[in-house]
Each structure stands twice: as structure tokens, then as C-alpha cells.
Amino acid sequence: MRFDRLRLRNFKPYADTDLRLSDGVTVIHGLNGSGKSSLLEACFFALYGSKALDGTLEDVVTNGAEECEVELWFTHDGRSYHVRRELKRYGEQIQTTTCTLESDDETVHRDGATDVRSFVADLLRMDAEAFVNCAYVRQGEVNKLINATPTERQDMIDDLLQLGTLEEYRERAGDARLGVEDVRSTTRGALESVEEQVAEKEDRDLHGRLNSLESTLADVDEKIENYEQQREKAASTREQAREVLDEYEERREELSELESDIEDLEATIREDEAERERLGDRVADLRDRVEDAEATLTERLSAVDVDDADPETLDARREELDDREDELREKLRETRSRVNALTNQSTNLAEKAEEAAERADEKRARATELDEEAEAAAETLAEREESLAELETEREQLRAKFDNVPVSVGGASAHRESIRDDLEAVRAEIRETSNEVSAARSSVEEAERLLEEGKCPECGQPVDGSPHVDGLDDERERVAELEAELDDLTERETELEEALDRAEELVEAENRLGQIADTHELIEDGIAEKEAEIEQAGERAAELREDADDLESQAEEKREVSERKAEEAEEARADVESLETDLEAVETARDRIDAVEAAREEVADAESEIERLTEKRADIADRNDERREFLATKRDRRDDLRDAFDDERVASARERLENAEEYIEKVDDALSDLRERRDDLTSRIGAVENELDELEALRERRDELAERVAELDALHEETEELETMYGDLRAELRRSNVESLERMLNETFELVYGNDAYSHIELDGEYELTVYQKDGEPLDPEQLSGGERALFNLSLRCAIYRLLAEGIEGAAPTPPLILDEPTVFLDSGHVSRLADLIDEMRGFGVRQILIVSHDDELVGAADELVRVEKNPTSNRSTVERMADPSLSAVELPTGEAEHADD
């Protein structure tokens, strides 16, 4: 992303300002309180509106103004955008009246402060808070990250790297899972309740009950009449037979119970004996298994470096292997990091060397161009000197025209006007005299005509002695005088016309002398300019060639260091391969230990099972002996009961009792009941039919609930997998980002502190930062001095910015890197390192860097300089964009500074 243009109207100290911004490093320079930071705040406000303000909208509008307008043109991901915000005062309040954002191809249009802010946040993948944490280091907030708690720092960086969204998604998935669990539990409870109701109704055999009720109703109707007729006879027979059968039933019941007990005992004995035999086979199999497992254990013990298979011995060996693995993995991680660092350093140095060589070629080419420009300027200078000599000659010739005239240079115009006035007066006299001559001639001609006729044509009288005839001579003399006067005037007119032509030539000469004076001054200025241009071109060419020599020297040094770093990286790669081989050996040893432990556990389990099964067989044998003794006693009692039965008497009594009970049941028990049941059966049948309908409805409800539970089970599994996936993805991305951020931070740190007492920085998974001295002693960043801490934080902010700019998958192009008064806590030495850091960020491809500072060293390192000044009378600020940051505004020639007045 790049800011292209900013236009302000009544924004803070700016009345009317239009500023264009370019790629590279732009330093906004000016005195304290002149309004430098307000330019950056205006850009921030244009993007995020009120969310970018520490105060209220009242603070934005210029004091005394009723409205305010901010416009920002910016380019993002190859597309141009224009955002405009307008504020107006309504009474005591300031409100946003216009807020729009449009793209260059008109495919994007947003209207409204909330809509625009949301679009910008989505476009840049960062809200206002993330913007200041990533790209905008505001004044006084340079130590913001280092002063934050680990949790705050973790949240800041995670949000910048788009990991906070993953945590939000994981929490949403977890909430969804809990919600599904609640709904599933409720649905399962409802399903279990319905299933219990269905089982209860199915156990009641409703169809059988219905058939039974219908059959009973028919029997009742048929038997009521028969039972009434035979009741008395059946009652007598029943009493007689009952006495016989009661005795028989008592003995028969006892016999039945004995036979049942005998059968149960015999079956139990047989089952237990079969179980004992099966257990014996199982014990034999287990003994064979123990022999095989012991052989396997002996074989596996021979392949491991332990004396026995004792658990403590195996655990001790495993701990040794774990410690060895941890040690190897730590060395492997450090070695891989060193390989990456060395490789990156080698690549960067090689690229810088190539860049320096290219810049040296460019400077030499520019020096050659300057030489050619100087030659061309020299030719132009010679031409202008020749033109100047020609003008001098012409000027002398023109001045000579005034030598023999009654006027000097400067009075030609007045002289010409005087002649013109005289000429006009003469011409007026000529016109007047010509009229008089014409009148006089007409009078003479008329008198001569009358005289020739001899009489007056009016009265017919002779004309001799007429006054007309007597005055003819006088008239002729008058005509002659007037004609002579007219000739004199005509001659005078000719003289004046010739004098006017000469005066015109003098005026032209005078005008030409003025032109020559102006041209002479311009040519002299041009000669001075070309002489200065030739001198400057020569000096600049010499400087460029000197710079080119320095750059070639730097390129050679960087190539040598790059080659040395590449060799060190190859050596480190060999160490990585060796460590990976050692790790494989540790894994193989651990697998063998696990195999020994598995064999030992198999032997122990088998022996324990043999002991348990042997005890169980002995218990079964003891119980069967007791059962056999009890079985013999029951068999003897059964035989005695069989001998005591009289089958014929019992059969006869049973027959009589059956007949009698049939009639008694119909008469005594059933007759009165059947009369009531007959009336009742119809309603009971209806009740059973209703229950059958309810059973069918419950079955349909059970099927629906079962399907719903299955759907909820699948949904629960999906939400659980989604929650796990977001958590794992966030952890993996954080690990990857921490590694990249630690690498980039150390590269920046090495640039800033490569020759000092500090070695490197460690960044753990929770974004805890530790600085290590050359002697390996760890330091908390808070232990650094104020200047070191500030520079350390700028290094961290630049590393985060690089991570966003260079390579998070799916990351959008980053905004400009903005530093507002970064040198507040820095001494002169640290300012030089900050300048190196800024140059390093340019080398990493940061397209646009905006810095507010009054430090001369940063001003000198800028590609462009924006100078801010405040008028102490009006308290309004103006900006001036400098074409060459090395020059102040007063030193620039006309046309080389863009100026915006209030």
C-alpha cells in the first residue's frame, strides 16, 4: 500500500493544504508544534475516522472553522482508491456529513463512516488498533510493545498475523459444540422417555389383550346360562374332589420342585465341568504363551543396552534416551536456525553487493552524462557570448542615430508626438485655406462669366460699373494670395511628414535599444547560469565518481562476507545431517526398549492369568462336590414321593374337580362378574384400541427423535473437529510466525548491535523476549538503557512489519511504515543506527516510509523532504515538498518545490 496524495481543509492547523507523496523515504521536517504529526494523523483519520482519534471530532476541526474536509488518495494491491470525509459544526457538536470511498475503476463504492471503516479494515486486514501496532509508531509510543504484558503483546501480534480471528473461530466452534451437546442431551432424554413408553406398552401385549377381550365377551354370553343350571351339582362335586386333589397337589408340587431342582443341579454340574475343562485348555495355552514370550524377551534383551527387563531399569534407560533426544533436538533447532540465518545473511549480502555495484555503474553513467551536459552548456555559453557581442554592435549603431538630432535617447516618443501635433495643425490650416481658395475661385469665375455676357443674368442690365465687376481684380489678388499660402502650407506639411518619418525611426531605435538592454541582461544571466551549471556539473561528476569508487569497494567487501557466510552455512548443514542421524539412532533404541517392556508385560500378564484360572478351576471342583451330595438327597426324596401316589384315585378326583370347578367358576366366580363384564367389555376394548393408536404415535415420535439424535451426533463431531482444527492451526501458524519473526528480529538486531556487547534475541511461543549478551548472560529488555530500549522496540516493530510484508500466506499488501518522532529517546549514536535500520527496511522492499523528525541525520537520509512551517500570526501551518532534501526551501530555485498555502 502507498499514500499518493493528501488534501486538507480546516484540519487542525491546516487551512488549505494539498500534498503529494512518493515512494521511498519521506521525512516531514519542521519545528516542534508546527503540525508535522497532524499530517500523519490526517491519513490515519481518513482511513478509520473517529476510531483513529484519541479525543473527539471537536479536536479535528480548526479553531473558529465551521467545517472540515480530509481527502486521501492511496494505492493498494494495484488498485487506486479515494476516501473523503467532511465534518460540519451544528451548534456545540461536530458531525460527519460526508464519508465516501471509491476505486479508480468505479467497481468499489462505499458510503457512510461505518461502511467505509469496515471496508478499509477488510481491505488492509487490520482495524485501527492493529494499524498502530503494525505500521504506525506514534509519538511517545515507541516503547509500547516492550512495556506491554506478555498477554497483551501476544494479542497484539496475533491480531496482526490474523491469528486472533482463528481463536475467535475456535471459541465460536466450542460454543457451537456446547450448544449441540445441550440440544443433543435434551433430545436423547426425550428419546429415552419415548422408548420407555413404547417398551411399556409393547410389554403389555395390547393385541393379545384385544383378542382376549373379544373372545371373553363371546364366552360370557354363551356360558352365563349353562353355569346357572349346573351350579348346585358342580359345587358338591367340587368339595369332594378338592379334598383328594389338595393332598395330591401338595405332594405333586413338592415332587415337581424336587425334579426341577434335580435337573438344575445336574445341568449346573455339567456346565461347571465343561467350564473346568475349558479353563484347563486355556491354562495350557497360556503356559505355551509364557514360554514363547520369555524366549522373545531374552532375544530382545540381547539387542538393548540394559542388564535386565526390570521396569526401573527400562525407565532409567528411557529417561537417558529422552534426555539425549532433547539435547540433540535443541542442537538441531539451533543449527537449523544458524543455517537459515547464515544463508539469509549470505543472500542479503550478495544482493546488497550487486545493488552497490549497480549503483556504482549508475553513478558513473550519471557522471558521464554530466560531462556531456557540461560540454553542451559550454557550447551554449559560447553562443550566448557571441550573441552578446552582436547586441553590443547593434546598440552602438542605434545610439549613433541620435548624434545629429535635437533629441536624446529617451525623448524620441515625445519628439514624435510634438511633430504629429504640428502636422495636424498644418493639415487643419491646409483644409481651411483650400476651402477659402475654392470659394474665392468660384466668385472670380462667376464674375468673369457675367462680364463675358455683358449684363447681369438676374436683372438684364449692363454689367459695366457693377460692383461685381469692379471688385474682380481684388478677388483675383485674393485667390493668388491664398494659393501662395496654400503652397507654403503644403511644403510645410511635406517637411513635417519627413520629420515624422525620421522621428518614427528614432522611436523604433529607442524601442530596440530597450529590447537590447533586456536581452543583454537575460543573456548575461544565462551566461552566469551556464557557467554555474558547468561548474556544478563538474563538481557533481567528481562526487559521483568518488561515490562509485566507494560503492565498488563496499560491493567487494559484501561479496567476501557473503561467500564466508555461505561456507559457514554449508558447514552448519553438515552438522544438521549428523544430528538427524543421531536422532534416528535414539528413536531406534527407544523402540527396542518399548519392545522389551512389551514382552515383559506379556509374560507377567500370562502368568497372572494362569494363576487366576487355576484358582477358578479349584473353586468349581469344590462347588460340584457339594452339589453332588445335595443331589443324592433330593433323588431319595423324589423316589419316596413317587411310591406314595394312587394314580387312579387322583385321576378320578381331578376329573370331578375339573368338571365342578368349570361350573363353579361360571356360576360363583364368573356369573355375577360376567354380567358386569359384558357391559364393561365394549369400553375396555375401546380403551385398548386407543392405547394401540398411542403406541403407533409413540413409535413415529421415537423414529423422529432417533433421527434427530443421529444428526446431532454428526453435528457434534463436526463442531468438535472444527474446534480442534482451529486450535491446531493457530498453534502451528504461531509457531511458524514466531520462528520467522525471531529470525527477522535477529537480522535487524545484528544490523543495529552487531559490534556491541549483545549476541542475539530469543522469542518464545508466548512472545516473551530475551536479549543475550556476548558472554551468554540473558537480559530482560527492560534492563536496556532508554536509547537502546527505544531502538530495540523499533527493531521489533520493523521485524513485525517485515513479517507481514514478506510472507504470511494470504496476507494483503502492508501500509506505509510510519514513524512519528522516533528519535525522542535516542542520542546521536543511536540515531545513526536508526538511519541504518531505515535503510535496511528499504533494502527489504518496503515501498514507502514516512518519518516525522527534526533530526538532521534522518533528513539527510531521505529521498524527499516535506517542510512544515507555522505562521505565528495566523497560527496556520503550510507544507513545502522539497525536490532535493539536502537543500532548504530558501536555497531552491524557482520551480523545484511544491508549496501549499493556507
N, C-alpha and C positions, 0 to 999 in steps of 0.2 A: 504494500500500500504506500501511496505517496500523496502528500498535500501539494496541490498545484497553485491554488490562489485563495486568498482570504480577503474579504471586504467587510469593513466595519462602519457602522453609522451610529454615533452616540453610545458606543460600548465603552464603559469605564472612562479612561482619559482620552479616548479617540473620538473625535467629532466626525471625520470622514476620511477613511484610510483604505487603500487598495494595495495589497502586497502580493507579489508572485513569488513562489518558492520553487527551487530546482532540486535535482539530485545532488548527492554528496553531503558535505558537512556545511551547515549554515549556522553561523554564530550571530545571535541577537545581542548587540553591544550597546551599552549606554550607562549613564549614571544611575545610582540607586534611586528608586522611586520614580523613574522616568516612564515606567509602563511596559518594561520588557516582558515580564511574566504574563501580563494581560493578553499578549498576542497568543501565547500557548493556551491560556485559559479559554480564549475565544474559540480556538479549534476544538478543544475538549467540549465546550458548551454546545457548539454546532452539532457535534455527533450525538451527545447524550442529554442535552437540555438541562433541566433543573437537577438531575442526578449527578451532574458534574460540578455542582456548586457546593461550597462549604457553608454558604449563607443562603440568602433568599434572592429572588429576582430583583428586589429593590437595589441590591448591591451591584447589579449589572448595568443598569441604565445610568448614563452620565448625569451628574448633578444638574438639576434645572431643566433637563430634557423631558419631553412628554412621550417619546417613543424611541425605540432602539431596534437595530437590524443587524443580523450577522449572517453572512453567506460564506460557505466553504465549498470549493471545488476540489475533488480528490479522485485519484485513480486507484482502483483495486482489482487485482486479478485480471488485468487487461481491459477493464471497462471503466468509463468515466462517470462520476456522479456529481450532483449539485444539490446541496442541502441549504435551505433558507429558513431562518427563524426571525419573526418580528414580534416585538413586545410593545405594549401601549399602557399608558397610565390611565386608570379610571379612579378618580378620587384619590384615596390613600393606598390603592392596590395597583400592582403591576401584573398584567395578564398576558399570556401568549395568544396573539391573534392570528398568526400565520406560522405554520410549520409544514414544509413540504420537502420531499426528496425525489429527484428524478435522475434517470440514467441518460447517457448520451444517445442511445438508440430508442428512447422513449418506451422501452419494454418494462421499465420499473417506474411506478408512481406511488408514492405514499403521502398521505395527508393526515395531519394530526400528530401532536407531540408523542403520544404513547405509541402510535403506529410506527413513526419514524425511529424512535428509540429501539423498539423491538426489532425492526428490520436491520438497524446498524449492529445490534448485539448479535443477531443471527449471522449477518454478513462477516463480521470480524471474529465470530465465535468467542466473544468476550463482552461482558457488561462493563459499566463504568468502573466498578471496583477492580475487575480483572485488568482493565486497561491501565490503571495507575500502578498496579502491581507488576505489569509486564513491561510496558513501553514508556511510561510517563513517570519519571523520577521528579516529583515536585519539590519545590524549595523547602528545605527543612526535613524532608522525608527520606534522605539518603540512607539513614540507618534503620529504616522501617523493618526490613526483613530480619536483620540481626537482633533487633530489640523485641521481635515477636516471640511468643512462646512456641515450642515445637509443634503444638497442635495448630496454632494459628498459621505458622509457616507452612505446615503440611496442607492445610485447607487452601491457603493462597496458591501454592504451586500446583496442587491437584486440580484446582479450578482452572488455572491457566492451561494445564495439559489435558483438559476435558475429562479428568478422572472423577471430579465431583459429580458429574452427570451420571457416571456409571454407578456410584454409590447411591445416588438418588433412585436410579432404576432398580438397584438391588433391594433397597428398602421398600420400594413400591411392590416388587415381586414378593418380598417377605410378607408385607401387609396383605397382598392378594392371597398368598398361601394360607395365612391365618384365617382370613375371611372364608376361604374354601373349606378349611378344616371345621370352622363353626357350622357352616351350612351342611357339610357332609355329616357331622356328628348329629345335628338335628334330624337330618333325613334318615340316617341309619336308625336313630331311636324310633322314628315314626315307622320305618320298615319293620323293625323288630316287634313293635306293638301290633302291627297288622298281621305279621306272620304268626304271633301267638294267638291272635283271634282266629285266624284261619285254621291253625292246628287244633285249637279248642273245638271249633265247630266240626272239623273233619273227624276228630276222635268221637264225637257224639253220634256218628253213623246216621245222619239225618235221613238218607234214602231208605235205610233199613227200618228206621222208626216209622217213616211214612207208610211203607208196605205193611208193617206190623199193625199199625193203627187201622188201616183199611181192612185187613184180614180179620182183626179182632172185632171190628164193627159188624162184619158178616156173621162171625161165630156167635156173637152176643144175641143177635136176632134169632139165630137157629136154636141156640141152647137154652134160652130162658124157659121155654115151655117144657122141655124134657126134664130139666133139673127140678122143676116144681113137682112133677109127678113121682119122681123116683127118690125124693129126698129122704123120706122116712125109712125106706128099705136100705138105702145106702148108709145111713147113719148107724144102724145096728151092725151091719156087716163090717163097717169101718172099725168099730170099737173092738170087735173080736180079732180081726186081723192085725190090728195095731199092736196088741199085746204080744203076738207072736213075732211080728216083724221088728218091734222095738228091741227085743232081745237079740234077734238075728243081726240087726243093723249095728248094734254096739259091737258084737264080735266081728262082723264083717268090716266095720270101719277100722277096728284095730288090726285085722288081718291085712287090709289094704295098705294101711300105714306101714306095717312091717314089710310087706312086699316092696313097697316103694322105697323104704329105707335100705332094704337089701340090694335092690337094683342100683340105688345111688352109690352105696358103698362099693359094690363090685365095679361100677363104672369109674369111680374115683381112683380105686386101687389100680385099675388097668391104665388109666391116664397117667397116674404118677409113675408107674413102672416104665411107661413109654417115655416120659419126661426124663427119668433117670438114665435110660439108655441113650437118649439124645444128648443129655449133658455129658455122658461118658465119651461119646464120639467127639463132642466139642472140646473136652479136655485133652483128648489125644491130638486133635488138630492143633490146639494151642501149644502143646509141648513141641510138636514139629515146628511150629512157627517160632517158638523161643530159640530152638537150635539154629534155624536159618538166620534169625535176627542177630544172635550172638556171633555167628560167623561173619555177617555183614559188618557188625560193629568192630570186630577185630580187624577186618580188612580196611575199614575207613579210618580207624585209629592209626594205622600204619602210614596214612597219607597226610596226617596233620602233625604239627609241631607241638604235641601235648603228651604228657606221660600217661594219662588215663582219661576216662569218659565221665569223671565226676563233674556235676553241674558247676561247682565253684571253679574248677579248673577251666571248663569251657567258657564260663562267663569272664574269667580273668583274661583268657586268650582273646575273646571277642572285644573286650574293652581295649586291649592293646591294639587290635586291628582298627577299632573305631578312632582311637587317638591318632594312629598312623594315617588313617584316611583323612581326618580333619586337617592334620598337618599338611598332607600332600595337596588337598583341595585348596587350602589357604595359599600355599605356594603357587599352585596352578592359577588361581584367580589373580594373584599379584603379578605373576609372569605374563599372563594374557593381557592384563591391563598395561603392563610395561610394553608388550609387543604393539598394542594398539597406539599407545602414546608415542612410541618411537616412530612407528610407521606414519602416524599423522604429522609428527614433527618433521620427518623427512620429506613427506609430500608437500607440507606447507612451505618449508624452506626452499624446496625446489621450485615451487610455484612463485614464491617471492623473488627468487634469483632470476627466474625467467622474466617476471614482471619488471625487475630492476633493469635487466638487460634491454627489454623493450623500451622502457622509459629513457634509457641512455640513448638508444637509437633515435627515439623521438626528439630528444633534446638536441642531438647533433643535426638531425634533419631540420629542426627549427632554427638552429644556428646558421645552417646553410641558407635557409630561406631569408633570415635576417640579413645575411651578407648580400644576397641578391636584392633585397629591398633597399639596402644602403646604396648599392650601385645605381638602382633605378632612381633613388632620391637624389643622388649626385648628378645624374643626367638632368633631372627636373630642375635642380638648383642652377646648373649651367644655363638652361633655357631661360629661367626666370631672370638671371643676371643679364643675359643678352637683351631680354625684353625691357629691362630697366634702363639699359644704355640707349635703346631706341627711343624710349619715352623722354629721356633727357634731351636728346637731339630735337625731337618734335617740340618739346616745351620751349627750347631756345628760339626755334623758328617762329613760334606763335608769339612769344614775347617781343620779337623784333617788329611785328606789325604795329605795335603801339609806340614805336620810337618817333615817328613824324606826324602824329595825330594829336589834336588838342584834348586828349583824354587818356587817363592811365588805366591799367588793369583794375577792374572792379567797377569802373564807371561807364562801361560800354552800354549797358541797358538803359541807364538814364540819358545818355547821349543820344541813343537811338530814339527814345521816346520824345526828346526835345525836337529832333528833326521831323519826326512824324507830326508833331503839333504844328510846326512851321509849315510843313507840306499841306496839311489840312486847311490852314488859314489861307495860303496862296490859292489853293484849289477853290475855296469859297469865293475869293476875290475874282478869280477867273470866271466862275459861274455868273457872278453879279455883273462883271464887265461885259461878258458875252451877251447877257440879256440887254444891257444898255446899248451895245453896238447894234444888236438886231433891231431894237426899237428905233434908233437913230437912222439906220439904213432904210427902214420901212417908211419913215417920214420923208427922207430925201427922195426916195423912189416915187412916192405919191406926188410930191411937189413937181418933180420932173415930168411925170405923166400929165398933170394938169397944165403945166407950162407948154408942153408939146401940143396939147389940144387947143390952146389959146383961150379957153374960157373955163369957167367953173362948171363942172358937171351937175352941180346941185341947183345953181340959180340961173345958169346960161349966160352970165355976164362975162365980159372980158376979164382976163386974169391980170392984165398989166396993172401994176400998182397995188395988187393984192398982198396982204401981209404974208401969205404963204410963200409968195414968190420973192418978196423982199428978204425973208429970213433964210432963204435956201443956202446961201453961202456960209452963213453961220452954222447951219446944220452940217454942211459938208465938212467944215473945220472940226466940228464936234465929233463926227464919225472918224476923221483922221486921227484925232487925239485919242479917242477910245481904242482904235485899232492899234495905235502905237503902244498904249498902256497894256492892251491885251498881249501884245508880242513880248513886252517886258515881263509880264507875269508868267507867260508860257516858258520863257527862257529860265525864269527863276524856278519854276516847277521842275524843269529838267535838271537844273543844278541840285535841287533838293532831293530829287529821286536818286541821282547818282550818289549824293551824300548818304542817303538812307541805305543804299546797297552796301556802301563802304561800312556804315555803322552795323549792318547785319553781319558782315564778315567779322567785325570786331567782337560782336556778341557771341558768334559761333566760336571764335578763337578763345574768348574768355570762358565759355562753357567747356570747351575742350581742355583748357588749362585746369579747370576744376576736376574734370574727369581724370586727367592725367595725374593730378595730385592724389585723388582717391586710389586710382590704380597703383600709383607709385607706392603708397602706404601699404596696400594689400600685398604687392609683390615683395616689399621689404619684410612684412610679417611672414609671408610664405617662405622667403629665403631663410629667415631666422628659424622658422618651424622645421624646414628641411634640414638645416644644419643641426638642430637639436635632435631631429629624428635619426640622422646619420650617426650622431654621437651615441644616442641611446641604443640604436641597433647594434653598434659595435660593442658597447659595454654588455648589452644583454646576450649577444652571441658568445662573448668570452665567458660570461657567467654560465650559460647553458653548456658550453664545452667542459667547463670545470665541474659542473654538476654531473655531466655524463661520465666523466672520469671517476667521480665518487661512486656513482651508481654501478659502474662496471666493477669497481673494487668490492662494493657490497655484494654484488651478484656472485662474484667468485668466492667470497667468504661463505655466503649462504650455501653454495653448491658443495663446498668442502664439508660444512657441518651436516648438510643433508645426506651426503654419502656416508659420513661417520654414523649418523643415526640409523641409516638403512642397514649398515653392517651390524650395529648393536641389535636391531630388530631381528635379523636372521639368527644371531646367537641366542636371543630370547626364545625364538620359535623352536630351536633345538631343545632348549630346556623344557618347553611345553610338551614336546613329544616324549621326553624322558619321564616327566611327571605323570603323563597319561598312562605310560606303560606300568609305572609303579602302582598307580591306582587300580589297573586291571589285575595286578598280582594280589592286591589287598582284597578285591572282590572275590577272586578265586579262593583265597584262604578262608574268607568268611563263609562261602558256600560249602566248603569242606567241613567246617566246624558245625554248620547247620545240619549237614548230613549225618555227622557223628551223633549229634544230640537227638536227631530224629530216630536213629537206630537204637540208642539207649532208651528212649522213651517207649519205643515199640516193645523192647524186651520187658521193661518194667510193667507196661500195661498188660501184656500177655500173662506174665506171672501172677499179677494181681487177679486177673480174670480166672486163671486156673484155681487159685485158692478159693475164690468166691464160689465157683461152680462145684468144687469138691465138697465144700460145706453144705451147699444146697442139696446135693445127692444124698448126703448122710441124713439130713433132716427129712427128706422124702422117705427113705427107708424106715426111719423110726416111726413116722406117722402111719405108714402102711402096716407095720406090725400091730400097732394099736387098733387100726381099723379091722384087721382080720380077726382079732379076739372078739370085738364087738359084733362082727358079722356072724360068728358061730352062735352067739347067744340069741340073736334075732331069728336065725334059722330054726333053732329048737322051739321057740315060742310059736312060730308060724306052723310048724308041724302039729303042735298041741291043738291049736285053734281049728285046723282043718279036720282033725279027728272028732271034734265036738259038734260039728254041723249035721242036722237032719234035713237033707235036701228036699225030700218030698213034702214035708210039713211046711217048710219055708216057701216052697214054690206055690203051694196052695194058699197060704196066708198072703203071699204077695199078690196073687191073682185076685183074691177077695178084696184086699186093701185097695188095689188099683181101681177096681170097679166102684167100690164105696167112695173113695176119695174123688173119683170123677164126678159122681152125683153130688157129694157133699160140697165140692168146690163150686159146682154150678149153682147149688141151692144156697148153702150157708155163706160161702165167701164171695161167689160171683153174682148170684141172682140179684141181690139188692144193689151191688156195685154196678152190674151191667145195665140196670135200668137207668142209673145216673150217668154211666159212661156212654150209653147210647146217645143221650142228649149232648154229652160233652165231646164225643169223638170228632164230630164235624169241626168244632172250633179248634181242637188240638191239631187236626190235620192241616187246617189253615195256618196255624202258628208255625208248624214245621215247614210248610211251603214258603212262608215269609223268611224263615231262617235260611232256607236254601237260596233264596234271592239275595239275602245279605251276604251269604258265603261267596256267591259269584261276584258281587261287587267288591268284596274284600280281596278276592284273588286278582281282579283287574287293578285295584289300587296297589297291591303288593308288586305286581309286574311293573307298574309305572315307577314306584319308588325304587325297585331294584335297578331299573334302567338309569334312573337319576343318580343313584349311588355310584354306579359304574362310570357315568360321565364325570361325576365329581372326583372319583379316584384318579381318572386320567388327567383331569384338570389340575388336581393337587400335585401329581407327579410332574406335570409340565411347569407349574409355577415353582416347584422346588428345584427342578433342573435349571430354570431361568435364574433363580436367586443365586444358585451355586455358580452358574456361568458368569454372571456379572461380578460376583466376588472374586472368582479366579482371574477373570480378565483384568479387573482393576489391579490385583496384586501383581500380575505378570507385567502389565504396562508400567506400573510404578517401578518395579524392579528394573525394567529396561530403561525407563526415563532417568532413574537415579544413576545408573551406570553412565549413560550418555551425559547427564548433567555434571557428574563428578569429573568425567574426562574433560569436558569443555571448560569447567571451572579451573581445573589444574593447568590446562593450556594457557588460559588467561592469567592465572596466578603466576605461572612460570615467567610469562612476559613481564609482569609487574614486579615480582620479587625474586626473579631468577638468580640474582647475585647477592641477595641478602641472607639473613640467618634462617629463613624459612624454607622448609623442604617441600611439603605438599599439603593437600587438604583431603580429608576423608568426609564422605557424605553417606550416612547410613539410610536404611529403608524408611525411617521416620523423619528424614531431612534434618537430622542432627548434624551440625558442622563442627569439625575439629581441625585446628591448624597444627602442623608438626614442624618443629624446629629442625635444623640440620643435625642436631645430636639425637633426634628421635623423641624429644620431650613434647608431649601433647599440650596444646593451649586452647582454652576456650576463646572464641573470637572477641569476647568482652574484655579479655586481657590485653588486646592490642591497643596501641595509642589511638588518640582521636583521629588523626590523619590516616593511619593505617586501617582503622576500622571503617572509615568512610570509603577508602579506596577498595577495601575488601568487599564492602557491600556493593559498590559499583561493579566490581568484577563479577559478583554473584548475579546481579541484575542483568549484566551483559551476557553471562552464560545462559541464563534462562531465556533471554531474547534469542540467542543463537539456536538453542534447542528448538524453539518454536519456528524459527526462520528456516532451519536446515533440514528438519526431518522427523516430524511426528506424522505417522501415516494418517492421511485425511486432513492434515492441518491446512488452514487457509493462510494466504499471504499476510505477513505481520505488518502492523502500522509502523510509522516512523519511530526511531528511537529518540526520545525527548528527554533532555537533561536540563533541569531548571536550577541554576546556580550550584553546580556540582562541586565547586571549589571552595565552598564556605569553610569547610573544616580542614582544608589541605594547605600545607606550606608549599614553598616554591618547588622543592624536590618532588613532592607527590603530584604537583600539577603537571610536571614533565611526564611522569608515569601515566597520568590520566590522558595526556595527549597521545602517548604511545598506545594506550588502550583504545582510544577512539580510532586511531589509525589502523589498529588490528581489526576492529569491527568493520571498518571499510574493506579491509582485505578479505573478511569473511563474507562479503557480498551484501552488507546492509545498504539498502538503496538510498535512504535519506536519514540524516542525523541532524536534529535541531537542538542547539545548545544556547541557553541564556547565561551569559557570563560577561564580566567586565575585565577578565584576566587577559593580559596582552599576549601571553603564550598561546592560549586557545584561539584568540583572534588570528594570530599568525598562521595557525594550522587549518584555518577554514578555507573552503572553496568559495564561499560567498559570505559577505558581511552585511547584516541589516543593522543600521544605526538608528537608535531611538533617542529622541530629544523631547523635552517638555518645555513649553513656553511658560516662564514663571508668572507672566501677567495674566494670560488666559487659562493657565493650568491645563492646557490641552497638549497631547503628545502627537508627534509626527514620526514617520519612519522613512528611512532612506536606504535603498538597496544598492550596495556598492559592487561595481563590476570587479574591482581588484581589492581584496581585503587588506592588502598591505598599505593602501593609501587611505587617508582620511577624506571626508567629504570635501573639505576646502582645497585639497590638493588635486581633486579630479577635474579634468577638463570638461567643458560642456558636452552633455550627451552621454556621459558614462555613469550616471547614477539615476535610478528611478526614484522620484520624490512624490510623496503623498502628503498634501497639506490638509490641515483641519479646516 
